[in-house]
């Protein structure tokens, strides 16, 4: 299903079981790959809709916070 007004691209995270690899090692490899691809943070970021004005406000707030340490 394609979300309204956007392009939906889904790519599966694939971890193949190697010979002699236990199920626990396979799960650990999957978790490591998920962290490396930043999938968890992306899901959390898209969990709720954020209005564009709010995104702009947060960016400006972060810039001001970063510049404060330089002055």
NORZI-V170100 format. One record per residue. N is the residue number from 1. RES is the residue in three letters. PSI is psi in whole degrees, 0 to 359 (NA if undefined). Layout:
n:N res:RES psi:PSI
n:N res:RES psi:PSI
//
This chain:
n:1 res:UNK psi:131
n:2 res:UNK psi:127
n:3 res:UNK psi:151
n:4 res:UNK psi:127
n:5 res:UNK psi:13
n:6 res:UNK psi:171
n:7 res:UNK psi:130
n:8 res:UNK psi:121
n:9 res:UNK psi:121
n:10 res:UNK psi:130
n:11 res:UNK psi:131
n:12 res:UNK psi:143
n:13 res:UNK psi:117
n:14 res:UNK psi:130
n:15 res:UNK psi:118
n:16 res:UNK psi:140
n:17 res:UNK psi:126
n:18 res:UNK psi:156
n:19 res:UNK psi:131
n:20 res:UNK psi:2
n:21 res:UNK psi:130
n:22 res:UNK psi:168
n:23 res:UNK psi:322
n:24 res:UNK psi:320
n:25 res:UNK psi:324
n:26 res:UNK psi:317
n:27 res:UNK psi:319
n:28 res:UNK psi:320
n:29 res:UNK psi:322
n:30 res:UNK psi:315
n:31 res:UNK psi:317
n:32 res:UNK psi:319
n:33 res:UNK psi:322
n:34 res:UNK psi:317
n:35 res:UNK psi:320
n:36 res:UNK psi:327
n:37 res:UNK psi:1
n:38 res:UNK psi:36
n:39 res:UNK psi:319
n:40 res:UNK psi:314
n:41 res:UNK psi:325
n:42 res:UNK psi:319
n:43 res:UNK psi:316
n:44 res:UNK psi:323
n:45 res:UNK psi:325
n:46 res:UNK psi:5
n:47 res:UNK psi:321
n:48 res:UNK psi:148
n:49 res:UNK psi:134
n:50 res:UNK psi:124
n:51 res:UNK psi:146
n:52 res:UNK psi:325
n:53 res:UNK psi:325
n:54 res:UNK psi:322
n:55 res:UNK psi:316
n:56 res:UNK psi:317
n:57 res:UNK psi:316
n:58 res:UNK psi:321
n:59 res:UNK psi:315
n:60 res:UNK psi:321
n:61 res:UNK psi:318
n:62 res:UNK psi:321
n:63 res:UNK psi:316
n:64 res:UNK psi:321
n:65 res:UNK psi:321
n:66 res:UNK psi:322
n:67 res:UNK psi:335
n:68 res:UNK psi:324
n:69 res:UNK psi:339
n:70 res:UNK psi:340
n:71 res:UNK psi:NA
//
